[in-house]
Amino acid sequence: MQPTAIDILILNENWADLSEALDNIDRENMIAHSFYANSILIAYGKGTENNLPKAILELKKALNLDHNNSLYKTILSTMLLQSSEVEEAQRYALEACKTSPKDPTTYMALARSFLAQKQNDKAYNVFKRALSYTPKSHQSLRSDIQTNLLKLPALWNTPLIGKRLTLARVSDDHFDYLLKIRNNDVFRNKYNMFHKTSVEAVNESIALSQKSPLETNKIEWIIEQDAQPVGLASLVDINFLNSRAELLIGFPDKGNGWQSLEATLLVLEFAFKQAGLFKVYSYVYSDNMSSQNNTLHLGFTQEGTLRSHVKRPGTDEWLDLIVNGCLAHEFYNNIKLIKLFKRVLGRELLENALP
């Protein structure tokens, strides 16, 4: 539907011309869209009284004339939410979703009504649905939805479920395992040679891991097989402004290659689809070429080498760091990864799948 002259005035926030246009319409002859425009002017127009209760009444008049208009219902839900009339706001948002079941803005209104009632898990699922209906071209709306998702604990706390593996957020229950693998010199020297090994350091690390990644800029999972810990996975140095994070995957015991493959695919899916990151990168120690080969096999591109960049603790040995990167569009458009994803995880690699 093409925007009307009134719509254009509202979009441009041209309140003076909008007011003049509405003044020229006889009140008795006002159509639904005129009542709608008048409600917007009353609620948000610069230089007006900004009377929200009066605006709500005007918008309800518009709905009486055009009761199937999802835009009116969505805006009305927003106004009611601003007036702390949460239950009524949710009712109109639900009606809007039924009227226009593929309009992301209706789900945004519904999700915000759940947030107002502190029903965060429901809000999370509805925001995900809104994202699934938002075209890639609508970057501003997608960014708004993703920002809301990042604030919700469900995004970070939900386990990553694979075909044979589960990635669970680090908790106090994992203390013994973390202490054990941090004191495994072979594993530590490949995963993160600078991890501290004391009981105090592990407790501090667990406490930090349980905070919001928005605060710590990291998320750490224990990789489990048959409910037993077998490895560690992390996204660290998460940079939300530049939409990127560093990936770490490690297994203390030499296992099958499929374990590393499945765990990495799960973390990449989370990073790109759930967290909405644009880039994931990895640093590989130059004495760990098997890890480097696996990284390239998973669609990463070697971006460079940081020569003699780290010194192995307690020695005079200097190591290069190999820098690898994977962009979101490369992940979703890599034919080999699409096939691997289906074979390893048993599901399709879809960027905008419904929750």
Steps between C-alpha positions, in 0.01 A plus 500: 500500500638841398538754783249782499591868527412479869732198544787692345443793736506260797816322378673835453369624837364805322264583783403852393385392153330193645308716745395735220391209280285355777350840580372513142305178545150531642488302825178328398657390171826366646593156372684235700844610380427858602419388852822298497703800383337721761587250773866500391503880497344519848734237646832588342475823302748767592330812625177320589364411843618137468190367672540120488153410641335725241719347226390151604133601471564638149674182393216287633265707281720413204473131589122524529496609135770256384506218752737275301783752472809344662692830493238668716502205742881499521524875565215478750682221683809723519301794636326283758834361610630854546192566712577190714184327379697183441226238473301704248821573309568128474144432382531744209847368414363146483217619277753675275704178468187309400404767247850518343677175596817577305548864599805526732381826657194326645724245672724780626198653675401163645854428622519837674172427677655178633809694610278742691361200692852359558414195289846497347493151350178576311643833387812322376302257284282776355800721420651201318182464298510871416858457378403203285248718312730798456670520157876545488446834327330641812826535692374761746210281615721189512750689713225614736372143543849360547577762765193389695597134467850561631357644822300185581654222712330230291728579207809423704369230735331266255718191440624442146360164392671293235450148374740340749632795700351765729672826590394623845595830667777460754364463854619406850432136413793510256765598756672161522517463123634852445765458770607172342537627145667825604768289664537293184812659350453350154142629475574841651791559262270447201180663630623797706848475646437804721214345701582495871483162670425568867176421681445873559550579131250234390240626750552856376466383141172317574357804678595718205351252252162518675469875447332646194720498188388861452704573811793260452521486118537122511294182519640159590342159457585151619472254210310192618448158347255264673479755786876477559742791442739439212622847400480877521367763259501878525426825326731758654580866446146543365487844344134593465576835335696335220300175514787254534644244744788257536420127490673237716426126487700237689494135608746378766477139385574415141156418362336449168514782249121518495496635858697810405300536180161479672598732786642760263191495279279549807701800619510656152125453464451671836739783419352585161133407542425550869743773600490665157876545473654599166839338548659219700876465505754266657864509606691176460844440653752424226595166659141375465465449126233232535274763657590744221409245232168427673425873519555548127292189430207670675495794260730742679745706298857546619534876533858523616771400744612689808867410514655401835191641665483294822762354730422163650485548880807374683708463182695707248285368214322754281202396289325655203123553515312407184195723450189351335163660434150399389226748404131428548413503129793265431367259760147496359609476135774237531372195310736264684386635838135467402556130423709450815236671712228266370715189543650586840206674672213344307334831415509772239728799528243780485575863584141599571339178619197537727563433869 
